Amino acid sequence: MILDIVAEAAAELTAAGKIITVAGGGDTVAALNAAGAAGRLTYVSTAGGAFLEWLEGKPFRARQKTSNSAE
């Protein structure tokens, strides 16, 4: 399967110090686990959409609510 090939290539490049790998989302993590590559990436998150929004630089909603309630 193509995902296995891509996941393995990413894991190998990460291990060689050539790239930093970041993956997020439950389905993505499940696929990486099935390919045997999740444990060899730089960072893996199961946060899904919230994680992707954080990567985009958008405020993290749960953090905002915590910060706002302290005021």
Protein Blocks (a to p, Z undefined) as FASTA:
>chain_A
ZZlmmmmmmmmmmmnopaccddedjklmmmmmmnopmmmcfbdcfklmmmmmmmnopacf
klmmmmmmmZZ
